[in-house]
Amino acid sequence: MDRRFEFEGPRIEGGSVAVIVLVIVLGGALFLSVSNIGVGYVAVVVDPVFGSTSVVGTGSNAQYFLKAPWASVYKIYVATDSVHMWSDATEEGDFPAVESLTKDGLKVDVDITVRWSIAPGAAADLFRRYPALDWKDRAIIPIIRETIRNMLVDYTAIQTIEQRASLGVALAASLENAFRDESSLSSALVLDAVNIRKISLPENFVNAIEKKLAAEQLSIAAEFNKTRLLVIADANAQSAIIEAQGRAESRLIIANATRLSLDIIAQASPGIDQAELTKLYLYLETLRDMAASGNAQFIVAPDAGQYILNIP
């Protein structure tokens, strides 16, 4: 008995295979042709086939874009970037503090933060000069260090303390000029801010300054006390002079009044002894002053020696 079996599997036409392959190729090409960037980034698209380099985006918004499937995309951060250069006892920033020498030869450590951004239109040229995207390490950091060191040699250690604000302004201007003059940056860098966190002076110098300031404070206090005492002494002297002048003028007025009174009495009583009258008057005035002081007691004991004038 003949048994004939036919097994037929799925048959795919040659045209169908081509379509599937084409779809896969187109899908892969489309996948490779779509790229995207986030906020704060621009894309530098490098096309090795046509030998072109272009920039996509402005950094202000995120977007998808199309490119040649074989083109490479390099994303460059153009928003505000920063570097922190400082040192503490236990840690440090992105880079250590900048060691510099002052005009008077003292070593100082400058703690600083510098912020900048990249001009989106200059991103392609910046990429051509730094294809490894390492312009921060190769250009920005060395320029910051060199500018700080070149500037501090014009300032004494004391001036770095006294003129901290103006030094920060001058440093920002110098850095801006230095970045502009650096051809490799191609004016791509826009300086945003320079913040001097601290300028650390040698400990022995700081101690000497503190002692000097303390001595100056004591000197100022001593000079103030001296001036104060002189003013008080002068015021007391002037007061004593005025008081003495007042007493003298008062006594002169009293003496003139007394003389006038005695003259009137003498004229009214021609027979009276004017010398005895004067002695009696002065005696009675003395008794009155003693009584007014409250420090004297009087015992009245009349005798032949008491002053009694016979006034007609």
C-alpha positions as CSV (number, residue, x, y, z in Angstrom):
1,M,0.0,0.0,0.0
2,D,1.4,3.3,-1.1
3,R,1.3,6.1,1.3
4,R,2.2,9.4,0.0
5,F,2.5,12.2,2.5
6,E,3.3,15.8,1.6
7,F,4.5,18.2,4.2
8,E,4.3,21.8,3.2
9,G,5.8,24.4,5.4
10,P,5.2,28.2,5.1
11,R,6.5,29.6,1.9
12,I,7.9,33.1,1.8
13,E,8.1,34.8,-1.4
14,G,11.4,36.5,-2.3
15,G,9.6,39.8,-2.5
16,S,8.2,39.5,1.0
17,V,11.7,38.9,2.4
18,A,12.9,42.0,0.7
19,V,10.1,44.0,2.2
20,I,10.8,42.7,5.7
21,V,14.5,43.4,5.3
22,L,13.7,46.9,4.0
23,V,11.4,47.6,6.9
24,I,14.0,46.4,9.4
25,V,16.6,48.6,7.7
26,L,14.4,51.6,7.6
27,G,13.4,51.1,11.2
28,G,17.0,50.9,12.2
29,A,17.9,53.9,10.2
30,L,15.0,55.9,11.6
31,F,16.0,54.8,15.1
32,L,19.6,55.9,14.5
33,S,18.3,59.2,12.9
34,V,16.4,60.4,15.9
35,S,18.2,62.0,18.8
36,N,17.2,64.4,21.6
37,I,18.7,66.9,24.0
38,G,17.5,68.2,27.4
39,V,17.2,71.7,28.8
40,G,20.6,73.4,29.2
41,Y,22.2,71.3,26.4
42,V,23.0,71.8,22.8
43,A,23.9,68.9,20.4
44,V,27.0,69.1,18.2
45,V,26.3,66.8,15.3
46,V,29.4,65.5,13.5
47,D,28.8,63.9,10.0
48,P,31.9,62.1,8.9
49,V,30.4,61.3,5.4
50,F,29.9,64.9,4.4
51,G,32.5,66.3,6.8
52,S,30.2,68.7,8.5
53,T,29.7,69.8,12.1
54,S,26.5,71.6,13.2
55,V,24.8,72.7,16.4
56,V,21.2,71.8,17.3
57,G,19.3,73.6,20.0
58,T,19.9,76.7,22.1
59,G,19.8,75.2,25.6
60,S,16.5,76.9,26.5
61,N,14.3,73.8,25.9
62,A,14.4,70.1,25.4
63,Q,13.8,68.7,21.9
64,Y,14.0,65.8,19.5
65,F,15.8,66.2,16.1
66,L,16.7,64.2,13.0
67,K,20.3,63.5,11.9
68,A,22.0,61.2,9.5
69,P,22.1,57.7,10.9
70,W,25.9,57.6,10.7
71,A,26.4,61.0,12.3
72,S,27.6,61.2,15.9
73,V,26.0,63.5,18.5
74,Y,27.9,65.2,21.3
75,K,25.8,66.9,24.0
76,I,27.4,70.0,25.5
77,Y,26.1,71.7,28.6
78,V,25.7,75.4,28.0
79,A,23.7,76.5,31.1
80,T,25.4,77.9,34.1
81,D,28.3,75.7,35.2
82,S,30.7,76.3,38.1
83,V,33.9,75.2,39.8
84,H,34.6,75.3,43.5
85,M,38.2,75.7,44.6
86,W,38.5,75.5,48.4
87,S,40.1,73.5,51.1
88,D,39.0,72.8,54.7
89,A,40.5,70.6,57.4
90,T,38.5,67.5,56.3
91,E,37.4,68.1,52.7
92,E,37.9,70.2,49.6
93,G,35.8,71.4,46.7
94,D,36.1,70.3,43.1
95,F,39.7,71.5,43.2
96,P,41.9,72.6,46.1
97,A,42.3,76.2,47.1
98,V,44.6,78.3,45.0
99,E,48.0,78.8,46.6
100,S,49.4,82.3,45.9
101,L,52.0,84.7,47.2
102,T,51.2,88.3,48.2
103,K,53.3,91.4,47.4
104,D,55.1,91.0,50.8
105,G,55.9,87.3,50.1
106,L,53.3,85.6,52.3
107,K,51.7,82.4,51.1
108,V,47.9,82.6,51.1
109,D,45.2,80.1,50.1
110,V,42.3,81.5,48.1
111,D,39.0,79.8,48.3
112,I,36.9,80.7,45.3
113,T,33.8,79.8,43.3
114,V,33.6,80.8,39.6
115,R,30.4,80.4,37.5
116,W,30.1,80.6,33.7
117,S,28.1,79.5,30.8
118,I,28.8,78.5,27.2
119,A,27.5,80.6,24.2
120,P,25.4,78.1,22.2
121,G,26.5,79.5,18.9
122,A,30.2,78.9,19.7
123,A,29.7,75.3,20.8
124,A,30.7,73.8,17.5
125,D,34.0,75.7,17.4
126,L,34.7,74.9,21.1
127,F,34.1,71.2,20.2
128,R,36.6,71.4,17.4
129,R,39.2,72.7,19.7
130,Y,38.4,70.3,22.6
131,P,36.8,67.2,21.0
132,A,37.2,65.4,24.4
133,L,35.0,68.0,26.0
134,D,37.7,68.7,28.5
135,W,38.0,72.5,28.2
136,K,37.3,72.9,32.0
137,D,40.4,70.9,33.0
138,R,42.6,72.0,30.2
139,A,41.7,75.7,29.9
140,I,39.3,77.1,32.5
141,I,41.0,75.9,35.7
142,P,44.5,76.8,34.7
143,I,43.4,80.3,33.7
144,I,41.6,80.8,37.0
145,R,44.7,79.8,39.0
146,E,47.1,81.9,36.9
147,T,44.9,85.0,37.1
148,I,44.6,84.7,40.9
149,R,48.3,84.3,41.3
150,N,49.1,87.2,39.0
151,M,46.7,89.5,40.8
152,L,47.7,88.8,44.4
153,V,51.3,89.7,43.8
154,D,50.0,93.3,43.6
155,Y,48.4,93.2,47.1
156,T,50.0,93.0,50.5
157,A,48.6,90.5,53.0
158,I,46.9,93.3,54.9
159,Q,45.3,94.6,51.7
160,T,43.8,91.2,51.0
161,I,41.8,91.7,54.2
162,E,41.1,95.4,54.0
163,Q,40.3,95.4,50.3
164,R,38.4,92.1,50.0
165,A,35.4,93.6,48.1
166,S,37.5,95.6,45.6
167,L,39.8,92.6,45.1
168,G,36.8,90.5,44.1
169,V,35.6,93.0,41.6
170,A,39.2,93.3,40.1
171,L,39.5,89.6,39.9
172,A,36.2,89.2,38.0
173,A,37.4,91.8,35.5
174,S,40.8,90.1,35.1
175,L,39.2,86.7,34.6
176,E,36.8,88.0,32.0
177,N,39.7,89.5,30.1
178,A,41.7,86.3,30.4
179,F,38.9,84.2,29.1
180,R,38.3,86.6,26.2
181,D,42.0,86.6,25.3
182,E,42.3,82.8,25.3
183,S,42.0,81.9,21.6
184,S,41.2,78.2,22.3
185,L,38.0,79.2,24.1
186,S,37.0,81.2,21.0
187,S,34.9,83.6,23.0
188,A,32.6,80.7,23.9
189,L,32.8,81.2,27.6
190,V,30.6,83.8,29.3
191,L,31.6,84.6,32.9
192,D,28.7,84.9,35.3
193,A,30.1,85.4,38.7
194,V,33.3,85.3,40.8
195,N,32.9,84.7,44.6
196,I,35.9,84.8,46.9
197,R,34.9,82.6,49.9
198,K,38.0,83.1,52.0
199,I,41.6,84.2,51.8
200,S,43.5,82.1,54.4
201,L,46.6,83.8,55.7
202,P,49.5,82.1,57.7
203,E,48.5,81.4,61.3
204,N,51.5,83.2,62.8
205,F,50.7,86.3,60.6
206,V,47.1,86.2,61.8
207,N,48.2,86.0,65.4
208,A,50.6,88.9,64.9
209,I,47.8,91.0,63.4
210,E,45.5,90.2,66.3
211,K,48.1,91.2,68.8
212,K,48.7,94.4,66.9
213,L,45.0,95.2,66.8
214,A,44.7,94.5,70.5
215,A,47.6,96.8,71.2
216,E,46.1,99.5,69.0
217,Q,42.8,99.2,70.8
218,L,44.6,99.6,74.1
219,S,46.5,102.6,72.8
220,I,43.3,104.2,71.5
221,A,41.6,103.5,74.9
222,A,44.5,105.0,76.8
223,E,44.5,108.1,74.5
224,F,40.8,108.5,75.0
225,N,41.2,108.3,78.8
226,K,44.0,110.7,78.7
227,T,42.0,113.2,76.7
228,R,39.0,112.6,78.9
229,L,41.1,113.4,82.1
230,L,42.5,116.5,80.5
231,V,39.1,117.7,79.6
232,I,37.8,117.0,83.1
233,A,40.9,118.7,84.7
234,D,40.5,121.7,82.4
235,A,36.8,121.9,83.2
236,N,37.5,121.7,86.9
237,A,40.2,124.4,86.6
238,Q,37.9,126.7,84.6
239,S,35.2,126.0,87.2
240,A,37.5,126.9,90.1
241,I,38.7,130.0,88.3
242,I,35.1,131.1,87.7
243,E,34.2,130.3,91.2
244,A,37.2,132.2,92.6
245,Q,36.4,135.2,90.4
246,G,32.8,135.1,91.6
247,R,33.9,135.0,95.2
248,A,36.4,137.9,94.6
249,E,33.8,140.0,92.8
250,S,31.2,139.2,95.6
251,R,33.7,140.2,98.3
252,L,34.5,143.4,96.4
253,I,30.8,144.2,96.1
254,I,30.3,143.5,99.8
255,A,33.4,145.5,100.7
256,N,32.3,148.5,98.7
257,A,28.8,148.2,100.2
258,T,30.3,148.0,103.7
259,R,32.5,151.0,103.1
260,L,29.5,153.0,101.8
261,S,27.4,152.0,104.8
262,L,30.2,153.0,107.2
263,D,30.6,156.3,105.5
264,I,26.9,156.9,105.8
265,I,26.9,156.1,109.5
266,A,30.0,158.2,110.0
267,Q,28.4,161.2,108.2
268,A,25.3,160.8,110.3
269,S,27.3,160.7,113.6
270,P,30.2,163.1,113.3
271,G,31.5,162.3,116.8
272,I,31.8,158.6,116.2
273,D,35.2,157.0,116.0
274,Q,35.2,155.6,112.4
275,A,38.0,153.1,113.1
276,E,36.1,151.6,116.1
277,L,33.0,151.5,114.0
278,T,34.8,149.6,111.3
279,K,36.2,147.1,113.9
280,L,32.8,146.6,115.4
281,Y,31.2,146.0,112.0
282,L,33.8,143.5,111.0
283,Y,33.5,141.7,114.3
284,L,29.7,141.4,114.0
285,E,30.1,140.2,110.4
286,T,32.5,137.5,111.5
287,L,30.1,136.4,114.2
288,R,27.3,136.2,111.6
289,D,29.4,134.1,109.3
290,M,30.3,131.8,112.1
291,A,26.7,131.5,113.1
292,A,25.6,130.8,109.5
293,S,28.1,128.0,109.1
294,G,26.4,126.0,111.9
295,N,29.8,124.9,113.3
296,A,30.0,127.4,116.2
297,Q,28.3,127.9,119.5
298,F,28.1,131.3,121.2
299,I,28.1,132.1,124.9
300,V,27.1,135.6,125.6
301,A,29.0,137.0,128.7
302,P,28.9,140.8,128.8
303,D,31.9,142.5,130.3
304,A,33.7,145.8,130.1
305,G,35.5,144.9,126.9
306,Q,32.4,144.4,124.7
307,Y,32.0,146.6,121.8
308,I,29.4,149.2,122.6
309,L,29.5,152.4,120.8
310,N,27.8,155.5,122.0
311,I,26.0,156.8,119.0
312,P,24.5,160.2,119.7
